[in-house]
């Protein structure tokens, strides 16, 4: 697995559950919803700049559009109600001396059960690819498109010709998971949702990442002072917030469960999220990016009202 593909998952994780043997009702539990609808983080390291934007949008429940999504063996997982939550994460890396790298991930989840339904990921600028995922009762189904050469990479995705489809079934030892597995792109949303409810001590979770399960643990540290400086938006109003506040840092560690054809996928390393003491505002994050290495992201803008249900 390349570092770039890992990083999009980590970004999404910082910034639930996949029930292999059943439908949405078998997921770990509902999510109350985060108290914000959009975030922007920025970082700079040795002149290299990174920006990460996060959005949460409600959408009417609907099947995936025909054409791009992979074929599913058996039944796909379905939402339990009339709407779903779409989480979008866009990361732009602007390294010195080379063209910017753009990575985007989306996941659609059932807000009533915390179940991932489908997801997509893409990267342009280095080792380009587009992936589409659908979650079903028998596993996760992925379709991937890549350019054949540099000429195709410079053109539209519709003209890329390297196409593959894979099925990733639940490992036989999935019973070791303390709760139903979650998908990596959902971790940040679930961590933020839990913190907003005042719960910082999260139970270990199994996460299906790339091609296998990992057991992820969450360690917390109470901090007396964390500096902040961001623009807070609410409706048409905007106000600059700066100073320092008490906060809680949540650190991720992981261990693989089994392997995929004998290989173990790399997962999170030295990743953390810091939220305000009341859990409502994600303030900082630390993680590794391709080309520029590990950076410390800081919140620069937040839209605090919850996502509209319209």
C-alpha positions as CSV (number, residue, x, y, z in Angstrom):
1,X,0.0,0.0,0.0
2,X,1.4,3.4,-0.9
3,X,1.9,6.2,1.7
4,X,-0.5,8.5,-0.3
5,X,-3.4,6.1,-0.1
6,X,-2.8,5.6,3.6
7,X,-2.7,9.3,4.2
8,X,-6.2,10.0,2.8
9,X,-7.6,7.4,5.2
10,X,-5.7,9.0,8.1
11,X,-6.8,12.5,7.2
12,X,-10.3,11.3,7.0
13,X,-9.9,9.4,10.3
14,X,-8.6,12.4,12.2
15,X,-10.7,14.9,10.7
16,X,-19.4,3.2,12.2
17,X,-20.1,0.0,11.8
18,X,-19.7,-2.5,9.0
19,X,-21.8,-5.6,9.8
20,X,-20.4,-8.4,7.7
21,X,-23.1,-10.9,8.6
22,X,-26.1,-8.6,8.5
23,X,-27.8,-5.4,7.5
24,X,-27.8,-1.9,9.0
25,X,-29.5,-3.1,12.1
26,X,-26.4,-4.9,13.2
27,X,-24.3,-1.8,13.5
28,X,-22.8,-0.5,16.7
29,X,-25.2,2.3,17.4
30,X,-26.6,5.6,16.2
31,X,-24.8,8.9,16.0
32,X,-26.3,12.1,17.4
33,X,-24.5,14.4,15.0
34,X,-21.7,16.9,15.2
35,X,-22.3,20.5,16.2
36,X,-20.6,21.9,13.0
37,X,-21.2,21.5,9.3
38,X,-17.8,22.6,7.9
39,X,-14.2,22.8,9.0
40,X,-10.9,24.0,7.5
41,X,-7.4,23.1,8.9
42,X,-4.1,24.4,7.6
43,X,-0.4,23.6,8.2
44,X,3.0,24.7,7.0
45,X,6.2,22.8,7.3
46,X,9.5,23.9,5.8
47,X,7.6,26.0,3.3
48,X,5.3,23.2,2.3
49,X,1.6,23.9,2.8
50,X,-1.3,21.6,3.6
51,X,-5.0,22.5,3.7
52,X,-7.8,20.1,4.8
53,X,-11.5,20.8,4.4
54,X,-14.3,18.8,6.0
55,X,-18.0,19.0,5.3
56,X,-21.0,17.1,6.6
57,X,-24.2,17.2,4.5
58,X,-27.5,15.4,4.8
59,X,-28.8,13.7,1.6
60,X,-31.9,11.8,0.7
61,X,-31.4,8.1,0.8
62,X,-30.9,6.8,-2.7
63,X,-29.1,3.9,-4.5
64,X,-25.6,4.6,-6.0
65,X,-25.7,6.1,-9.5
66,X,-25.4,3.5,-12.3
67,X,-22.1,3.1,-14.0
68,X,-19.2,4.0,-11.6
69,X,-20.0,1.8,-8.6
70,X,-18.9,-1.8,-8.3
71,X,-21.1,-4.8,-8.7
72,X,-22.3,-6.2,-5.4
73,X,-22.7,-9.9,-4.7
74,X,-25.8,-10.4,-2.6
75,X,-27.6,-7.4,-1.0
76,X,-25.9,-4.0,-0.3
77,X,-26.4,-2.5,3.1
78,X,-29.3,-0.1,3.0
79,X,-30.2,3.0,5.1
80,X,-32.9,2.5,7.8
81,X,-34.5,5.9,7.1
82,X,-35.2,8.4,4.4
83,X,-31.9,10.3,4.7
84,X,-28.1,9.6,5.0
85,X,-25.1,11.6,6.1
86,X,-22.4,12.4,3.6
87,X,-19.0,13.2,5.0
88,X,-16.5,14.9,2.5
89,X,-12.8,15.4,3.2
90,X,-10.6,17.3,0.8
91,X,-6.9,17.5,1.3
92,X,-4.6,19.7,-0.8
93,X,-0.8,19.4,-0.4
94,X,1.3,22.2,-2.0
95,X,4.9,21.0,-1.8
96,X,7.9,23.2,-2.8
97,X,9.0,22.6,-6.3
98,X,6.3,20.2,-7.5
99,X,2.6,20.5,-8.5
100,X,0.0,20.3,-5.8
101,X,-1.5,17.0,-4.8
102,X,-5.3,16.8,-4.3
103,X,-6.9,14.0,-2.4
104,X,-10.7,13.6,-1.8
105,X,-12.7,11.1,0.2
106,X,-16.5,10.7,0.7
107,X,-18.5,8.3,2.8
108,X,-22.3,7.9,3.0
109,X,-23.5,6.5,6.3
110,X,-26.8,5.7,8.0
111,X,-27.2,8.3,10.9
112,X,-29.6,6.0,12.7
113,X,-27.2,3.0,12.9
114,X,-23.7,4.3,12.2
115,X,-23.4,1.9,9.3
116,X,-21.2,2.8,6.3
117,X,-23.2,2.4,3.0
118,X,-20.8,3.5,0.3
119,X,-17.6,5.5,-0.1
120,X,-15.3,7.0,-2.8
121,X,-11.7,8.2,-2.8
122,X,-9.5,9.9,-5.4
123,X,-6.0,11.4,-5.7
124,X,-4.6,13.6,-8.4
125,X,-1.0,14.8,-8.7
126,X,0.9,11.7,-7.7
127,X,0.0,8.0,-8.4
128,X,-3.5,9.1,-9.5
129,X,-6.5,6.9,-8.9
130,X,-10.3,6.9,-8.3
131,X,-12.0,4.3,-6.1
132,X,-15.6,3.5,-5.4
133,X,-16.8,1.2,-2.5
134,X,-20.1,-0.4,-1.7
135,X,-20.7,-2.2,1.6
136,X,-22.8,-5.4,1.5
137,X,-23.8,-8.3,3.7
138,X,-21.0,-10.4,2.3
139,X,-18.2,-7.8,2.5
140,X,-16.9,-4.6,0.8
141,X,-16.8,-4.2,-2.9
142,X,-14.3,-1.9,-4.6
143,X,-13.9,-0.6,-8.2
144,X,-10.7,1.2,-9.0
145,X,-9.7,3.2,-12.1
146,X,-6.1,4.4,-12.8
147,X,-4.4,6.1,-15.8
148,X,-2.4,3.8,-18.0
149,X,0.4,6.4,-18.5
150,X,1.3,10.0,-18.0
151,X,-0.7,11.0,-21.0
152,X,-3.9,9.5,-19.6
153,X,-3.1,11.0,-16.1
154,X,-3.1,14.5,-17.7
155,X,-6.6,13.9,-19.1
156,X,-10.1,13.3,-17.6
157,X,-10.9,10.3,-15.5
158,X,-13.4,9.1,-18.1
159,X,-10.5,8.2,-20.4
160,X,-8.4,6.2,-17.9
161,X,-8.3,2.6,-18.9
162,X,-6.8,0.6,-16.0
163,X,-9.9,-0.8,-14.3
164,X,-10.1,-3.4,-11.5
165,X,-12.8,-4.7,-9.2
166,X,-12.2,-6.5,-5.9
167,X,-14.2,-8.1,-3.1
168,X,-13.0,-8.0,0.5
169,X,-14.9,-10.4,2.7
170,X,-14.8,-10.3,6.5
171,X,-11.9,-12.3,8.0
172,X,-12.7,-15.5,9.8
173,X,-11.4,-14.0,13.1
174,X,-13.7,-10.9,12.9
175,X,-15.2,-12.2,16.2
176,X,-12.2,-10.7,18.0
177,X,-13.7,-7.3,17.4
178,X,-15.3,-5.8,20.6
179,X,-17.9,-4.1,18.3
180,X,-19.0,-4.2,14.7
181,X,-16.2,-2.8,12.4
182,X,-16.2,0.8,11.1
183,X,-14.8,2.3,7.9
184,X,-11.7,4.5,8.2
185,X,-13.4,7.5,6.5
186,X,-15.9,7.6,9.4
187,X,-13.6,7.7,12.4
188,X,-13.2,11.5,12.6
189,X,-17.0,12.0,12.5
190,X,-17.5,9.3,15.2
191,X,-14.8,10.8,17.4
192,X,-16.2,14.3,17.0
193,X,-19.7,13.1,17.6
194,X,-18.7,11.3,20.8
195,X,-16.7,14.2,22.1
196,X,-19.6,16.6,21.5
197,X,-21.7,14.4,23.8
198,X,-19.0,14.7,26.5
199,X,-17.6,11.2,26.0
200,X,-13.8,11.3,25.3
201,X,-12.9,7.7,26.6
202,X,-13.9,5.8,23.5
203,X,-14.0,2.0,23.5
204,X,-11.6,0.1,21.1
205,X,-13.1,-0.3,17.6
206,X,-12.3,-2.6,14.8
207,X,-11.7,-0.7,11.5
208,X,-11.8,-2.2,8.0
209,X,-8.9,-0.4,6.3
210,X,-7.9,-1.0,2.7
211,X,-8.1,-4.9,2.8
212,X,-8.2,-6.1,6.4
213,X,-9.3,-5.4,9.9
214,X,-7.4,-3.5,12.5
215,X,-8.1,-3.0,16.2
216,X,-7.9,0.7,17.0
217,X,-7.5,2.1,20.5
218,X,-8.0,5.6,21.7
219,X,-5.8,7.2,24.4
220,X,-6.7,10.5,25.9
221,X,-4.8,13.3,27.6
222,X,-6.3,16.3,29.4
223,X,-4.5,19.5,28.6
224,X,-4.7,22.8,30.5
225,X,-3.9,25.1,27.6
226,X,-4.1,24.8,23.8
227,X,-3.8,27.9,21.6
228,X,-6.4,28.6,18.9
229,X,-7.1,31.2,16.3
230,X,-9.9,30.6,13.8
231,X,-12.9,32.2,12.1
232,X,-16.2,31.1,13.4
233,X,-19.2,31.3,11.1
234,X,-22.8,31.0,11.9
235,X,-25.5,31.9,9.4
236,X,-24.4,35.2,7.9
237,X,-22.3,36.2,10.9
238,X,-18.5,35.7,11.2
239,X,-16.3,36.3,14.2
240,X,-12.6,35.8,14.9
241,X,-11.9,33.6,17.9
242,X,-8.4,33.5,19.4
243,X,-6.7,32.7,22.7
244,X,-6.2,29.4,24.6
245,X,-8.4,26.9,26.3
246,X,-8.6,23.6,28.1
247,X,-8.7,20.7,25.7
248,X,-8.5,16.9,25.3
249,X,-6.1,15.1,22.9
250,X,-7.2,11.8,21.5
251,X,-4.4,9.6,20.2
252,X,-4.8,6.6,17.9
253,X,-2.9,3.3,18.1
254,X,-3.7,0.1,16.2
255,X,-2.9,-3.5,15.8
256,X,-3.7,-5.7,12.7
257,X,-6.2,-8.5,13.0
258,X,-5.0,-11.3,10.8
259,X,-3.7,-10.4,7.3
260,X,-4.7,-10.2,3.7
261,X,-3.1,-13.0,1.7
262,X,-0.2,-13.0,4.2
263,X,0.4,-9.3,4.0
264,X,-0.4,-6.8,6.8
265,X,-1.6,-3.4,5.8
266,X,0.0,-0.3,7.4
267,X,-2.4,1.7,9.5
268,X,-2.3,4.9,11.6
269,X,1.0,6.1,13.1
270,X,1.5,9.0,15.5
271,X,-1.9,10.4,14.7
272,X,-4.0,12.5,17.1
273,X,-6.9,14.9,17.3
274,X,-7.3,17.6,19.9
275,X,-10.8,19.0,20.7
276,X,-12.0,21.7,23.1
277,X,-12.8,20.6,26.6
278,X,-16.5,20.8,25.9
279,X,-16.0,18.6,22.8
280,X,-17.6,20.9,20.4
281,X,-14.6,22.3,18.4
282,X,-11.8,20.2,16.8
283,X,-8.8,22.4,17.4
284,X,-5.7,20.6,16.0
285,X,-4.6,17.4,14.4
286,X,-1.2,15.7,13.8
287,X,-0.6,13.2,11.0
288,X,1.7,12.3,8.1
289,X,1.3,13.4,4.5
290,X,3.0,12.2,1.3
291,X,6.0,14.3,0.2
292,X,5.9,16.7,3.1
293,X,5.9,14.3,6.1
294,X,4.3,14.8,9.5
295,X,2.5,18.1,10.0
296,X,0.5,19.8,12.8
297,X,-2.8,21.0,11.5
298,X,-4.6,23.9,13.1
299,X,-8.3,24.9,12.8
300,X,-8.6,28.1,10.7
301,X,-12.3,28.1,10.1
302,X,-15.5,26.5,11.4
303,X,-19.2,26.7,10.6
304,X,-20.8,25.8,13.9
305,X,-24.4,25.3,13.2
306,X,-25.3,21.6,12.6
307,X,-26.0,20.5,9.1
308,X,-29.3,21.6,7.6
309,X,-32.0,18.8,7.2
310,X,-33.4,20.6,4.2
